[in-house]
Each structure stands twice: as structure tokens, then as C-alpha cells.
Amino acid sequence: MPEICVFAAEGRSKEQKQGLCEDITAAVVKNFGVHKDVVIVQIVEIKLDAKSRGGVMYTELMAPKKPLA
């Protein structure tokens, strides 16, 4: 039984997550030749203050930019 785990920063809508799960399931069915009912997809949402890129926390990366004076 294929199980796929997706790690992502929080903030996506229910509809976005549903679409991702459907697309991943379809890809596994196509490429592994299994029935969709055995495919498990889990989305693990990470809080923005617990994830960084290039050493900068996502809370800073996602913050609105201050206008230059």
C-alpha cells in the first residue's frame, strides 16, 4: 500500500490540499498500477515560525514588505 507524505508550510486552503491529494493519488495509480483505495496521502503542515529558507524564518519571508522611505 503506497503512502506519500507531503511536508508544506501552513496556509493552503482545504480545496488546494484536496486537489493535491487527488493529483498525487492519480499519479500513484498510474505509475504503480494500484487501486486508488490503497493510496494514502498525508499532508504535514509546518507552522511558519518553525520553517526557514536560507536561514530566514518563513514568518519573515512571508511578512508584508515595508515601503522604502
N, C-alpha and C positions, 0 to 999 in steps of 0.2 A: 504494500500500500504506500504510494508516494506521499511524502509530506514535505511541504515547502514552507519555509519560514521567511518572512519579509520584515526587515527592520527599517523603520522610517520615522522621521521626525513627526511629532504630533501635528494635527491641524487639517488633515484631509476630511472631506465630508463623507457621510455614510455612502452616498452614491458613488463617489470616487473609489472608495475601498471595495464596494460591491463589484464595480466594473473591473478593477484589478484582479479580484478573486476569480471572476468569470473568465477573464482572458488567460490567467495563469492555468486555470483548470483545463481550458480548451487546448492550450499548448501541451500540457502533460498528457492528455487523452490522445492527441495527435501523435506525439513523439514516443510515448511509452506504450501505446496500444492498450490502455486500460479503460475501464468504465469510469465515468465521471464521479460515480458514487463512492469510489475508493480514494479519491484525491482529497487530501487535506491541505488547506492553505491557512496559515496563521499570520496575521499582521501584528507585529510587536511595535507599539508606538512608544517612542522615546521622548521624554519631556525636553523642551528646547533648552532648558538650563542644565541638561545632562548630556549634551552632544556638542561637539565642536568640529570646525573645519579649519585647518591651518593654525590651530591653537586658539582660535577665536570662537567663543561660545555662540551657539545659534541664537540665543536671546539678543546678542549684539548684532549678529549678521542680519537678523530679521527686523531689528528696530528701525523705525522711520528715520530717515536721514535728516539731519539738522541743516537748514539752509546756511550757506556761507554768508557772512556779513560783509 
